Amino acid sequence: MPRCGHVAALWPGSAARYRAAGTRPRVLGPDDPHTLAARQGLAGLTGQVGDPAAARDLLAAVLPDLERVLGPDDRHTLAGRL
């Protein structure tokens, strides 16, 4: 699971997303679009709670997978580049 436990503690309602980011790869597989969305969402939450360096690292890790699975022009991939 990502090293962002502080997200679940600081952002109301984020505990489920934090758990999903750790559970979905095991259940759905690492390349499932829902798994990728959970990872991308966790990166966004991490930035919102004040850890932009960790958010950047999480997005940098998921972006190649988004490009490979969804394609470089998919809206989710493009959002991951912002």
N, C-alpha and C positions, 0 to 999 in steps of 0.2 A: 504494500500500500504506500502511496506517496507520503512524504514526511511533512504533511500539512495538517496535523491534528489540531493545531490552533484554529483552523478555519471552523471546525465543528464547534469549538468552544466559544468563538466570538461572534459568529453570524447566525442569527436565529433561523431555524429551518434548514441549515446546511448539513446537519448530521447525516441525514438520509443520503444526500448527494455524496458526502465523503465516504460513507459505507458503500455506495453504489460504485464509486470509482475503484474500490478495492475488490468488490464482489463480481462485478460484471465480466472482467476478463476471464475469471474461472468458469462462470456459467455460460456466457455467450461467446467467449473467445476474444482474443485481443484485437481482432480486425472487425468486429461487429460495429456497425454505425452507432448503436446505443452505447457501447463501451467507449468509443471515441468521443461521443457527446458528453459522457460523464467525465472523462478526463479533461476535456476542454472547459466544461462548466466548473470543475474544481480549480482549474487555473484562474478562471475569472473571479471566483470567490476569494481565492488566495490574494489576488491583487486588491480586491475591495476591502479586505480586512487589514490591509497595510503592509503586505509583504511582496512588493513588486519584483524583487529579485527572484523569489521562489516562483511567482506567477510566470515570469519570463522563462525560467527553466522548464516549468511544466508545459508551457505552450511550445517551446522549442523541441521538447520531446514528442509531443503529439502531432505537430505539424507534418513531419515526413509521413506519418501513418495516414493522416487525413488526405494528403496528396496522393499517396499510393492507392488507398481504398476508394476514395470518393472522386478523385481527379483534381487537377490543379485549378479548375474553374468552378468547382462546386461552391455554393454559397457558404457552407460551413468551413471549407478550407480557406476561402477568402477572408472570412471573419477571424480565423485563427492567425492571419497575417497582420491584423490591425494592431 
